[in-house]
Amino acid sequence: MYLSVIFILTIVIPFLVMPKHIRIGILPPYRVVLLSMMGICTMAAVILMIASFSGQGVYAQLLEAAEIASDQMSSNPALVEAFGAGGISEVEMSKFLMQMYSKSFLLVPSGILFMGAITSYIAYIILSRIMSKNGEVKKMPKYREFTFPHGTAMAVMVMYLIGWIMLDSEAKMGEIIYANFSTIFDLVFVLQAIAVVFMFFHFKKVPQVVSVIACACMCVSSFGKTFMVLLGMADMFFGLRARMGSRPSGR
């Protein structure tokens, strides 16, 4: 139930928070999106805390549901064969599925953040088009011009370090924090790198679909993702796109 409420809020909050800022036009579009994301994350944190204090922790509920699903899936021969695990017992298969579910559930906080970013971005585009009929508003710039605000690189690196330190503890919370901080760490730099790739192909006058395919191919491999993280870091610290002659917006 609580996750359903959070899901609804990730769709509703952008349309409540952003119209005023779009109308005033003081903040750059990406800052308005960031403001909406902060609102979503704040409300999600409040709801998760309420769930925890009421004795109905979301993580515990997800694990309980996962245990039931794992038992049902492990007893289904067709699904076992689909996983290529025909040679293992039903109990082992159930444990494997449970481990897979539990690891994915660790990423619920960063999943909410990611979904909030997508819904806020789409909502800004929709609202700016609707509101432009009644007056001039700031349109969302091309993604190749996007960059995170100053200080983001250091902030996410500190977050990653904190998560890595807490992982050394035996507490489950340390594992949750590390999993989410490391995911956010990768996501921030990869998003920055995608903007760099888009800008590079733009200067080379290569069709945008090629840059999209290139980024997708890089992100699905371990080496490619590492390269994108390093590329994003390089752009944040050394301004690669400025050297190409661009002026990234959103700072």
C-alpha positions as CSV (number, residue, x, y, z in Angstrom):
1,M,0.0,0.0,0.0
2,Y,2.7,2.5,1.0
3,L,4.7,1.9,-2.3
4,S,1.4,2.5,-4.2
5,V,1.0,5.9,-2.5
6,I,4.6,6.8,-3.3
7,F,4.1,5.8,-6.9
8,I,1.0,8.0,-7.2
9,L,2.9,10.9,-5.5
10,T,5.8,10.7,-8.0
11,I,3.2,11.4,-10.7
12,V,1.2,14.1,-8.8
13,I,3.9,16.1,-7.0
14,P,5.6,17.5,-10.2
15,F,2.3,18.9,-11.4
16,L,1.8,20.6,-8.0
17,V,5.3,21.9,-7.4
18,M,6.5,23.1,-10.9
19,P,3.8,25.3,-12.4
20,K,4.5,28.2,-10.1
21,H,8.3,28.1,-10.8
22,I,7.7,27.7,-14.5
23,R,5.4,30.7,-14.5
24,I,7.9,32.9,-12.6
25,G,10.8,31.7,-14.8
26,I,13.6,32.6,-12.4
27,L,15.0,29.1,-12.0
28,P,16.5,27.2,-15.0
29,P,14.4,24.2,-16.1
30,Y,16.7,21.6,-14.7
31,R,16.6,23.3,-11.3
32,V,12.8,23.2,-11.3
33,V,13.0,19.5,-12.1
34,L,15.5,19.1,-9.2
35,L,13.1,20.9,-6.9
36,S,10.3,18.5,-7.9
37,M,12.5,15.5,-7.2
38,M,13.4,16.9,-3.8
39,G,9.6,17.2,-3.0
40,I,9.1,13.6,-4.2
41,C,12.0,12.2,-2.1
42,T,10.9,14.2,1.0
43,M,7.3,12.8,0.8
44,A,8.6,9.3,0.1
45,A,10.9,9.5,3.1
46,V,8.0,10.6,5.3
47,I,5.8,7.8,4.1
48,L,8.5,5.2,4.6
49,M,9.1,6.5,8.1
50,I,5.3,6.3,8.9
51,A,5.3,2.7,7.6
52,S,8.3,1.8,9.8
53,F,6.8,3.4,12.9
54,S,3.5,1.7,12.4
55,G,5.2,-1.7,12.4
56,Q,4.6,-2.3,8.7
57,G,8.1,-1.6,7.3
58,V,8.1,-1.6,3.5
59,Y,11.3,-3.7,3.2
60,A,9.9,-6.4,5.5
61,Q,6.6,-6.5,3.5
62,L,8.5,-6.9,0.3
63,L,10.6,-9.7,1.7
64,E,7.4,-11.5,2.9
65,A,5.8,-11.1,-0.6
66,A,9.1,-12.3,-2.2
67,E,9.2,-15.4,0.0
68,I,5.7,-16.4,-1.2
69,A,6.6,-15.7,-4.8
70,S,9.9,-17.6,-4.6
71,D,8.2,-20.7,-3.2
72,Q,5.5,-20.6,-6.0
73,M,8.1,-20.0,-8.8
74,S,10.5,-22.7,-7.5
75,S,7.7,-25.2,-7.7
76,N,6.9,-24.3,-11.3
77,P,8.9,-26.6,-13.6
78,A,8.6,-24.3,-16.6
79,L,10.0,-21.3,-14.7
80,V,12.8,-23.4,-13.3
81,E,13.8,-24.5,-16.9
82,A,13.6,-20.9,-18.0
83,F,16.2,-19.9,-15.5
84,G,18.4,-22.8,-16.7
85,A,18.3,-24.4,-13.3
86,G,16.8,-27.7,-14.0
87,G,19.5,-29.6,-12.0
88,I,19.0,-27.9,-8.7
89,S,16.4,-28.7,-6.0
90,E,13.3,-26.8,-5.3
91,V,14.7,-25.5,-2.0
92,E,17.9,-24.2,-3.6
93,M,15.9,-22.5,-6.3
94,S,13.7,-20.8,-3.8
95,K,16.8,-19.6,-1.9
96,F,18.3,-18.3,-5.2
97,L,15.1,-16.4,-6.1
98,M,14.9,-15.0,-2.5
99,Q,18.5,-13.7,-2.7
100,M,17.7,-12.1,-6.1
101,Y,14.6,-10.4,-4.8
102,S,16.2,-9.2,-1.5
103,K,19.1,-7.6,-3.4
104,S,16.8,-5.7,-5.8
105,F,14.6,-4.5,-2.8
106,L,17.7,-2.8,-1.4
107,L,17.5,-0.3,-4.2
108,V,13.9,0.9,-3.5
109,P,15.2,4.4,-2.3
110,S,17.3,5.0,-5.4
111,G,14.5,3.5,-7.5
112,I,12.1,6.2,-6.1
113,L,14.7,8.9,-6.9
114,F,15.1,7.6,-10.5
115,M,11.4,7.5,-11.1
116,G,11.0,10.9,-9.6
117,A,13.6,12.3,-12.0
118,I,11.8,10.7,-15.0
119,T,8.3,11.9,-14.0
120,S,9.5,15.4,-13.2
121,Y,11.4,15.7,-16.5
122,I,8.3,14.6,-18.5
123,A,6.0,16.8,-16.4
124,Y,8.1,19.8,-17.1
125,I,7.9,19.2,-20.8
126,I,4.2,18.8,-20.7
127,L,3.6,21.8,-18.4
128,S,5.9,24.1,-20.4
129,R,4.0,23.3,-23.6
130,I,0.6,23.9,-22.0
131,M,1.7,27.1,-20.2
132,S,3.4,28.5,-23.2
133,K,0.0,29.1,-24.7
134,N,-0.6,31.8,-22.0
135,G,2.8,33.4,-22.2
136,E,6.5,32.8,-22.7
137,V,8.1,30.2,-20.5
138,K,11.5,28.6,-20.4
139,K,11.5,25.5,-22.5
140,M,13.6,22.5,-21.5
141,P,17.0,22.8,-23.2
142,K,18.5,20.0,-25.2
143,Y,19.9,17.2,-23.1
144,R,23.3,17.7,-24.5
145,E,23.4,21.0,-22.7
146,F,22.5,19.5,-19.3
147,T,24.9,19.4,-16.4
148,F,24.5,18.8,-12.7
149,P,25.0,21.8,-10.4
150,H,28.4,22.7,-9.0
151,G,29.3,20.5,-6.1
152,T,27.4,17.5,-7.2
153,A,30.5,15.5,-8.0
154,M,32.0,16.0,-4.6
155,A,28.6,15.3,-2.9
156,V,28.1,11.9,-4.6
157,M,31.7,10.9,-4.0
158,V,31.3,11.6,-0.3
159,M,28.0,9.7,-0.3
160,Y,29.8,6.7,-2.0
161,L,32.6,6.9,0.6
162,I,30.1,6.9,3.5
163,G,28.2,4.0,2.0
164,W,31.5,2.0,1.5
165,I,32.5,2.7,5.2
166,M,29.0,1.6,6.4
167,L,29.2,-1.6,4.3
168,D,32.1,-2.7,6.5
169,S,29.6,-2.9,9.4
170,E,27.4,-6.0,10.0
171,A,24.3,-3.9,10.1
172,K,21.7,-4.5,7.3
173,M,21.3,-0.7,7.1
174,G,24.9,-0.4,6.0
175,E,24.3,-2.7,3.0
176,I,21.1,-0.7,2.1
177,I,22.9,2.6,2.3
178,Y,25.9,1.3,0.2
179,A,23.7,-0.2,-2.5
180,N,21.7,3.0,-2.9
181,F,24.7,5.4,-2.7
182,S,26.7,3.4,-5.2
183,T,23.7,3.3,-7.6
184,I,23.2,7.1,-7.3
185,F,27.0,7.5,-7.8
186,D,26.9,5.6,-11.0
187,L,23.7,7.2,-12.2
188,V,24.8,10.8,-11.7
189,F,28.1,10.4,-13.6
190,V,26.5,8.2,-16.4
191,L,23.8,10.9,-16.9
192,Q,26.5,13.5,-17.2
193,A,28.4,11.3,-19.6
194,I,25.4,10.8,-21.8
195,A,25.2,14.6,-22.3
196,V,28.8,14.7,-23.3
197,V,28.3,11.9,-25.9
198,F,25.3,13.7,-27.2
199,M,27.3,17.0,-27.5
200,F,30.2,15.2,-29.2
201,F,28.0,13.6,-31.9
202,H,26.2,16.9,-32.3
203,F,29.4,18.7,-33.2
204,K,30.3,15.8,-35.5
205,K,26.8,16.2,-37.1
206,V,26.0,12.6,-36.5
207,P,22.3,11.7,-36.3
208,Q,21.0,11.7,-32.7
209,V,19.8,8.1,-33.0
210,V,23.4,7.0,-33.3
211,S,24.3,8.7,-30.0
212,V,21.4,7.1,-28.3
213,I,22.4,3.7,-29.5
214,A,26.1,4.3,-28.6
215,C,25.1,5.3,-25.0
216,A,22.7,2.3,-24.7
217,C,25.5,-0.1,-25.8
218,M,28.0,1.4,-23.4
219,C,25.6,1.2,-20.4
220,V,24.8,-2.5,-20.8
221,S,28.4,-3.6,-20.3
222,S,30.5,-3.4,-17.2
223,F,33.4,-1.9,-19.1
224,G,31.1,0.6,-20.9
225,K,29.5,1.7,-17.7
226,T,32.9,2.3,-16.0
227,F,34.0,4.3,-19.0
228,M,30.8,6.4,-18.9
229,V,31.3,7.0,-15.1
230,L,34.9,8.2,-15.8
231,L,33.7,10.4,-18.7
232,G,31.0,12.0,-16.5
233,M,33.6,12.7,-13.8
234,A,36.0,14.2,-16.4
235,D,33.3,16.5,-17.7
236,M,32.3,17.7,-14.2
237,F,35.8,18.4,-13.0
238,F,37.5,19.5,-16.3
239,G,34.6,20.8,-18.4
240,L,35.0,18.6,-21.5
241,R,32.0,20.2,-23.3
242,A,33.4,23.7,-22.7
243,R,36.4,22.6,-24.6
244,M,34.1,21.6,-27.4
245,G,32.8,25.1,-27.5
246,S,29.5,24.4,-25.7
247,R,28.0,26.0,-22.6
248,P,26.2,23.4,-20.5
249,S,23.1,24.7,-18.8
250,G,21.5,23.9,-15.5
251,R,24.2,25.0,-13.1
